Amino acid sequence: MLVKAGPIAAPLAALLSDRDILTSHEADLTPALQALSNNGPSHQVRDPEALKRIKIEAKRLLKFIPKNSFLIKHSPAQCLALAYPERVAQRRPGALPHYIMANGKGVVLADDDGLANAPFLVISELGNPHRSSGADPKIRRALSISSGEIREVFSGQIKWIETCRWSKRARKVLSIQTESLGSISLTSRNWPQVPTQKVSLAMLDGIKQIGLNFPKAALLLQARAKIAGGDQFPDISNEGLMSNLAGWLTPYISTISSEEEWKKFNPLPALQSYIGWANLDLLEKVAPAHFITPLGNKVIIDYSGDSPSIALRIQEMFGQTSHPTVGERPIKITLLSPARQPIQITKDIPGFWKGSYADVRKDMRAKYPKHPWPEDPTDADPTLRTKPRRK
């Protein structure tokens, strides 16, 4: 430090080797340096003899600098940073003047100190907190330093650090390049052209916090797989999927990086690929997605309850003489009126035709006279139309 910036560094080194000469208890070394150069108010000096002693020491130190030395013009703060590179500190976000040093350790400044709002400091002296308190050491003496001054002194040590992470606060992936000196950040900017794989890995961390957000089609597939069971099917329950997110989801989330985009994401292709096409064919046989009505229409089977279930208009089941099943489990059928209101729930369609249908027919004929209500529904054609008009 002395060789590089002797005329500025020598008074600073002499000052640091002695006790504080000012009456003020603030951390800023600037008034003391001004007193050494006779530019500061004399009433702030509490020990004139110490001031004289420090001036003599500064002159002595200057004698050690070779006359032909190449002197670099550094500020006092830069000289101090050369002496204490690990103590270059950055103010943490927040109202309180808490700082983090380049070595990663935390320090604190008095709330009412004149340096309390300085973005960067170089610290020459720290207090010794009680070990049992766990509190950060207090800054005793320091100088304010700018980010530009830090760059000038530590250009060889400053690195650009690239990070891609999920932000719980922003609810999205943040890809940032940070200009860093140890643990402090001089500036940051968005990371252009971040590798897709890094974004996907960060998004997976976000999904672990957000949770799965499945539409009905994906929930139906989960329920069908649960009904089917068997070791040939992977575990696509919420717990199973969350435990293996990277295994089934990574290739499909390359274009999403936020919670908002995740909520719009369709996971069905990823789930189908994870199950495998051969297993999907088997699943369709064991737990089909649809029931084909006597009219040939597809009705989605709901597997979310205790039993597989469907809901359809009663006229569409005319001609059905056996009760539909999923494997050996009868489908719970909710028969609807022409206005699509439930009129009967059954797991035995032949028994219903033979039994309570007669009472249902009597009631429905009065309410919906334009619709067919045959005496023998097993011998009638299924339909969704009204009865033809009489000529």
C-alpha positions as CSV (number, residue, x, y, z in Angstrom):
1,M,0.0,0.0,0.0
2,L,2.8,2.5,0.9
3,V,4.8,1.8,-2.3
4,K,1.7,2.2,-4.5
5,A,0.2,5.4,-2.9
6,G,2.7,6.7,-0.4
7,P,1.7,10.3,0.1
8,I,-1.9,9.3,0.8
9,A,-1.3,5.9,2.4
10,A,1.4,7.0,4.9
11,P,-0.9,9.3,7.0
12,L,-3.6,6.6,6.9
13,A,-1.2,3.9,8.1
14,A,0.1,6.2,10.8
15,L,-3.5,7.0,11.9
16,L,-4.4,3.4,12.1
17,S,-1.4,2.5,14.2
18,D,-2.5,4.9,17.0
19,R,-5.6,5.5,19.0
20,D,-8.6,7.6,17.8
21,I,-7.7,11.3,18.1
22,L,-11.2,12.7,17.7
23,T,-13.9,13.5,20.1
24,S,-16.6,12.1,17.8
25,H,-17.6,8.5,18.2
26,E,-18.6,8.1,14.6
27,A,-16.8,5.5,12.5
28,D,-15.8,7.7,9.6
29,L,-12.0,8.2,9.3
30,T,-12.4,11.2,7.0
31,P,-12.4,13.9,9.8
32,A,-9.2,12.4,11.4
33,L,-7.5,12.4,8.0
34,Q,-8.5,16.0,7.5
35,A,-7.0,16.8,10.9
36,L,-3.7,15.3,9.9
37,S,-3.6,17.5,6.8
38,N,-4.6,20.6,8.9
39,N,-7.9,20.9,7.0
40,G,-10.1,19.8,9.8
41,P,-11.5,21.7,12.8
42,S,-9.2,21.7,15.7
43,H,-11.9,21.5,18.3
44,Q,-12.6,17.9,17.2
45,V,-9.1,16.8,18.2
46,R,-9.2,15.4,21.8
47,D,-5.5,14.6,22.0
48,P,-3.2,17.1,20.3
49,E,-0.1,15.2,21.4
50,A,-1.4,12.1,19.7
51,L,-2.0,14.1,16.6
52,K,1.6,15.3,16.6
53,R,2.8,11.8,17.1
54,I,0.8,10.5,14.2
55,K,2.1,13.2,11.9
56,I,5.7,12.4,12.8
57,E,5.0,8.7,12.1
58,A,3.5,9.6,8.7
59,K,6.7,11.4,7.7
60,R,8.8,8.5,8.9
61,L,6.8,6.0,6.8
62,L,7.2,8.2,3.7
63,K,11.0,7.7,4.0
64,F,10.6,4.0,3.2
65,I,9.3,4.7,-0.3
66,P,12.0,4.6,-3.0
67,K,12.3,7.9,-4.8
68,N,11.9,6.2,-8.2
69,S,8.8,4.3,-7.2
70,F,5.8,4.5,-9.6
71,L,3.1,6.1,-7.5
72,I,-0.5,5.4,-8.3
73,K,-3.1,8.0,-7.4
74,H,-5.4,6.2,-5.0
75,S,-8.0,7.6,-2.7
76,P,-7.7,7.0,1.1
77,A,-10.6,4.5,0.8
78,Q,-8.7,2.6,-2.0
79,C,-5.6,2.6,0.1
80,L,-7.5,1.2,3.0
81,A,-9.1,-1.4,0.7
82,L,-5.6,-2.6,-0.4
83,A,-4.7,-3.0,3.3
84,Y,-8.0,-4.8,4.2
85,P,-9.3,-6.4,1.0
86,E,-11.4,-8.9,3.0
87,R,-13.1,-6.0,4.8
88,V,-14.6,-4.2,1.8
89,A,-18.3,-4.3,2.8
90,Q,-21.7,-3.8,1.2
91,R,-24.8,-2.6,2.9
92,R,-27.5,-5.2,3.1
93,P,-31.1,-4.4,2.0
94,G,-33.3,-2.9,4.7
95,A,-33.6,0.0,7.0
96,L,-30.8,-1.0,9.5
97,P,-27.2,-0.4,8.6
98,H,-26.1,-4.0,8.4
99,Y,-23.3,-4.9,6.1
100,I,-21.7,-8.0,4.6
101,M,-17.9,-8.1,4.0
102,A,-16.1,-9.6,1.0
103,N,-15.1,-12.5,3.3
104,G,-18.8,-13.3,3.8
105,K,-19.0,-12.2,7.4
106,G,-21.7,-9.8,8.7
107,V,-21.0,-6.5,10.5
108,V,-23.2,-3.7,11.8
109,L,-22.9,0.1,12.1
110,A,-24.6,2.3,14.7
111,D,-28.0,3.4,13.4
112,D,-27.2,7.1,13.8
113,D,-23.7,6.9,12.3
114,G,-23.0,9.3,9.5
115,L,-21.9,6.4,7.3
116,A,-25.2,4.5,7.9
117,N,-26.4,4.9,4.4
118,A,-23.2,4.3,2.5
119,P,-23.6,1.5,-0.1
120,F,-20.0,0.4,0.4
121,L,-17.5,0.7,3.2
122,V,-13.9,-0.3,3.9
123,I,-13.5,-1.2,7.5
124,S,-10.2,-0.8,9.4
125,E,-11.5,-1.7,12.9
126,L,-14.2,-3.9,14.3
127,G,-15.5,-4.3,17.9
128,N,-15.3,-7.7,19.6
129,P,-18.9,-8.9,20.4
130,H,-19.5,-11.4,23.2
131,R,-19.4,-14.9,21.7
132,S,-22.5,-15.9,23.5
133,S,-24.6,-13.0,22.0
134,G,-24.3,-14.2,18.4
135,A,-24.5,-10.6,17.2
136,D,-22.4,-9.3,14.3
137,P,-19.3,-7.2,15.2
138,K,-19.7,-3.5,15.3
139,I,-17.9,-1.3,12.8
140,R,-15.5,1.1,14.8
141,R,-13.6,2.8,12.0
142,A,-14.2,2.9,8.3
143,L,-14.3,4.9,5.1
144,S,-16.9,5.1,2.4
145,I,-15.9,3.8,-1.0
146,S,-17.6,3.8,-4.3
147,S,-18.2,0.8,-6.6
148,G,-16.0,2.5,-9.2
149,E,-13.1,2.8,-6.7
150,I,-13.5,-0.9,-5.9
151,R,-13.3,-1.8,-9.5
152,E,-10.1,0.2,-10.0
153,V,-8.3,-1.5,-7.1
154,F,-9.6,-5.1,-7.5
155,S,-10.1,-5.4,-11.3
156,G,-8.1,-8.7,-11.2
157,Q,-10.2,-10.2,-8.4
158,I,-13.7,-9.2,-9.6
159,K,-15.7,-11.9,-11.3
160,W,-19.0,-12.2,-13.0
161,I,-21.1,-14.9,-11.3
162,E,-24.0,-16.4,-13.2
163,T,-27.0,-17.6,-11.2
164,C,-30.3,-19.1,-12.3
165,R,-32.7,-19.7,-9.4
166,W,-36.3,-19.7,-8.4
167,S,-37.4,-16.6,-6.6
168,K,-40.0,-17.2,-3.9
169,R,-40.8,-13.5,-3.8
170,A,-41.0,-12.9,-7.5
171,R,-42.7,-16.2,-8.2
172,K,-40.5,-16.9,-11.2
173,V,-37.1,-18.0,-12.3
174,L,-34.5,-15.2,-12.1
175,S,-31.4,-15.5,-14.3
176,I,-28.8,-12.9,-13.2
177,Q,-25.2,-12.1,-13.9
178,T,-23.6,-10.5,-10.8
179,E,-20.3,-8.5,-10.7
180,S,-18.8,-9.8,-7.5
181,L,-15.9,-9.3,-5.2
182,G,-16.0,-12.2,-2.8
183,S,-19.4,-12.1,-1.1
184,I,-20.3,-8.5,-2.2
185,S,-22.1,-7.6,-5.4
186,L,-21.1,-4.4,-7.3
187,T,-23.8,-4.6,-9.9
188,S,-26.1,-7.2,-11.5
189,R,-27.9,-7.6,-14.8
190,N,-30.2,-10.0,-16.5
191,W,-28.4,-13.1,-17.9
192,P,-29.1,-13.2,-21.7
193,Q,-29.3,-16.6,-23.4
194,V,-29.3,-18.6,-20.2
195,P,-29.1,-22.3,-21.0
196,T,-32.5,-23.9,-21.1
197,Q,-31.5,-26.7,-18.8
198,K,-30.6,-24.3,-16.0
199,V,-34.0,-22.5,-16.3
200,S,-35.8,-25.9,-16.2
201,L,-33.9,-27.0,-13.1
202,A,-34.7,-23.7,-11.4
203,M,-38.4,-24.1,-12.4
204,L,-38.5,-27.5,-10.9
205,D,-37.5,-25.9,-7.6
206,G,-40.4,-23.5,-8.0
207,I,-42.8,-26.3,-8.8
208,K,-41.8,-28.0,-5.6
209,Q,-42.9,-24.9,-3.7
210,I,-46.0,-24.2,-5.8
211,G,-47.2,-27.8,-6.1
212,L,-49.0,-29.6,-8.9
213,N,-51.7,-27.7,-10.8
214,F,-53.5,-30.4,-12.8
215,P,-56.6,-29.8,-15.1
216,K,-59.4,-32.3,-15.2
217,A,-57.9,-34.5,-18.0
218,A,-54.7,-35.0,-16.0
219,L,-56.7,-35.7,-12.8
220,L,-58.7,-38.3,-14.7
221,L,-55.5,-40.0,-15.9
222,Q,-54.2,-40.1,-12.3
223,A,-57.4,-41.7,-11.1
224,R,-57.5,-44.3,-13.8
225,A,-53.9,-45.3,-13.1
226,K,-54.8,-45.7,-9.4
227,I,-57.8,-47.9,-10.3
228,A,-55.7,-50.0,-12.6
229,G,-52.9,-50.5,-10.1
230,G,-50.2,-53.0,-11.0
231,D,-46.4,-52.7,-11.0
232,Q,-46.3,-52.0,-14.7
233,F,-47.7,-48.5,-14.2
234,P,-45.4,-45.8,-12.7
235,D,-46.7,-44.0,-9.6
236,I,-48.4,-40.9,-10.9
237,S,-50.0,-39.9,-7.6
238,N,-49.2,-36.4,-6.5
239,E,-46.7,-37.8,-4.0
240,G,-45.1,-40.1,-6.6
241,L,-44.8,-37.3,-9.2
242,M,-43.4,-34.8,-6.8
243,S,-40.7,-37.2,-5.7
244,N,-39.6,-37.6,-9.3
245,L,-40.3,-34.3,-10.9
246,A,-37.1,-34.2,-12.9
247,G,-37.7,-37.7,-14.3
248,W,-41.0,-37.0,-16.0
249,L,-41.3,-33.2,-16.3
250,T,-38.0,-31.7,-17.3
251,P,-38.2,-32.1,-21.1
252,Y,-41.6,-30.5,-21.2
253,I,-41.0,-27.2,-19.2
254,S,-38.3,-25.6,-21.4
255,T,-40.6,-22.7,-22.3
256,I,-42.0,-21.9,-18.8
257,S,-40.3,-19.9,-16.1
258,S,-43.0,-18.5,-13.8
259,E,-45.9,-19.5,-11.6
260,E,-48.3,-17.8,-14.0
261,E,-47.0,-19.9,-16.9
262,W,-47.1,-23.1,-14.8
263,K,-50.8,-22.5,-14.1
264,K,-51.4,-22.5,-17.8
265,F,-49.2,-25.5,-18.5
266,N,-50.8,-28.7,-19.8
267,P,-49.1,-31.7,-18.1
268,L,-51.1,-34.4,-20.0
269,P,-48.4,-35.1,-22.7
270,A,-45.7,-35.4,-20.0
271,L,-47.8,-37.8,-18.0
272,Q,-48.7,-39.9,-21.0
273,S,-45.0,-40.1,-22.0
274,Y,-44.1,-41.1,-18.4
275,I,-46.7,-43.9,-18.4
276,G,-45.6,-45.1,-21.8
277,W,-47.7,-45.7,-24.9
278,A,-47.9,-49.5,-24.4
279,N,-49.1,-49.0,-20.8
280,L,-51.7,-46.4,-22.0
281,D,-53.2,-49.0,-24.3
282,L,-53.3,-51.4,-21.4
283,L,-54.8,-48.7,-19.2
284,E,-57.6,-48.1,-21.7
285,K,-58.5,-51.8,-21.4
286,V,-58.3,-51.9,-17.6
287,A,-59.7,-48.5,-16.8
288,P,-61.1,-46.9,-20.0
289,A,-61.5,-43.1,-20.2
290,H,-65.0,-43.3,-21.7
291,F,-68.1,-45.4,-21.7
292,I,-69.6,-45.9,-25.2
293,T,-73.4,-45.4,-24.9
294,P,-75.9,-47.5,-26.9
295,L,-76.2,-44.4,-29.1
296,G,-72.4,-44.6,-29.8
297,N,-71.5,-41.4,-27.9
298,K,-68.5,-41.2,-25.6
299,V,-69.2,-40.3,-22.0
300,I,-66.2,-39.6,-19.7
301,I,-66.0,-42.0,-16.8
302,D,-65.3,-40.2,-13.5
303,Y,-62.9,-42.1,-11.3
304,S,-62.6,-39.6,-8.5
305,G,-65.2,-41.2,-6.2
306,D,-65.5,-44.6,-4.6
307,S,-66.8,-46.1,-7.8
308,P,-66.4,-45.3,-11.5
309,S,-69.3,-43.1,-12.5
310,I,-71.0,-41.6,-15.5
311,A,-74.0,-39.2,-15.9
312,L,-76.2,-39.2,-19.1
313,R,-79.8,-38.8,-20.2
314,I,-82.0,-41.8,-19.6
315,Q,-83.1,-42.0,-23.2
316,E,-79.5,-42.6,-24.3
317,M,-79.5,-45.8,-22.3
318,F,-82.5,-47.3,-24.0
319,G,-81.6,-50.8,-25.3
320,Q,-78.9,-51.4,-22.6
321,T,-79.7,-54.8,-21.2
322,S,-76.5,-55.4,-19.1
323,H,-74.9,-53.1,-16.6
324,P,-71.5,-51.6,-17.7
325,T,-68.5,-52.3,-15.6
326,V,-64.8,-51.3,-15.3
327,G,-63.1,-54.6,-14.7
328,E,-65.4,-56.3,-12.2
329,R,-66.6,-53.0,-10.7
330,P,-70.0,-51.8,-11.8
331,I,-70.2,-48.2,-13.0
332,K,-72.4,-45.9,-11.0
333,I,-74.9,-44.4,-13.5
334,T,-76.7,-41.2,-12.8
335,L,-79.7,-41.1,-15.2
336,L,-80.7,-37.6,-16.1
337,S,-84.0,-36.1,-17.3
338,P,-84.3,-34.2,-20.6
339,A,-83.4,-31.1,-18.6
340,R,-80.3,-32.9,-17.3
341,Q,-81.5,-33.2,-13.8
342,P,-80.8,-36.5,-11.8
343,I,-83.8,-38.8,-11.7
344,Q,-82.1,-42.1,-10.7
345,I,-78.7,-43.4,-9.5
346,T,-78.1,-47.1,-10.1
347,K,-75.5,-49.8,-10.3
348,D,-78.0,-52.3,-11.7
349,I,-79.5,-51.0,-15.0
350,P,-81.4,-54.3,-15.7
351,G,-82.9,-54.2,-12.2
352,F,-83.9,-50.6,-12.7
353,W,-85.6,-51.3,-16.0
354,K,-87.6,-54.1,-14.4
355,G,-88.3,-52.2,-11.1
356,S,-88.6,-48.5,-10.4
357,Y,-88.5,-47.4,-14.0
358,A,-92.3,-47.7,-14.2
359,D,-92.7,-45.1,-11.5
360,V,-90.0,-42.8,-13.1
361,R,-91.8,-43.2,-16.5
362,K,-95.1,-42.2,-15.0
363,D,-93.7,-39.1,-13.4
364,M,-91.5,-38.1,-16.4
365,R,-94.2,-38.5,-19.0
366,A,-96.2,-35.8,-17.3
367,K,-93.2,-33.5,-17.1
368,Y,-91.7,-34.2,-20.5
369,P,-94.5,-35.4,-22.8
370,K,-92.5,-34.6,-26.0
371,H,-89.8,-37.1,-25.1
372,P,-90.1,-40.9,-25.5
373,W,-90.9,-43.0,-22.4
374,P,-91.4,-46.6,-23.7
375,E,-93.0,-49.2,-21.5
376,D,-90.1,-51.6,-22.3
377,P,-86.9,-49.5,-22.5
378,T,-84.8,-52.7,-23.2
379,D,-86.6,-53.0,-26.5
380,A,-86.4,-49.3,-27.5
381,D,-83.9,-47.5,-29.6
382,P,-81.6,-45.1,-27.7
383,T,-82.2,-41.4,-28.7
384,L,-81.7,-37.8,-27.7
385,R,-84.5,-36.6,-29.9
386,T,-88.1,-35.7,-29.0
387,K,-91.0,-37.7,-30.3
388,P,-92.0,-36.9,-33.9
389,R,-95.0,-34.7,-34.3
390,R,-98.3,-36.2,-35.3
391,K,-99.6,-35.2,-38.7
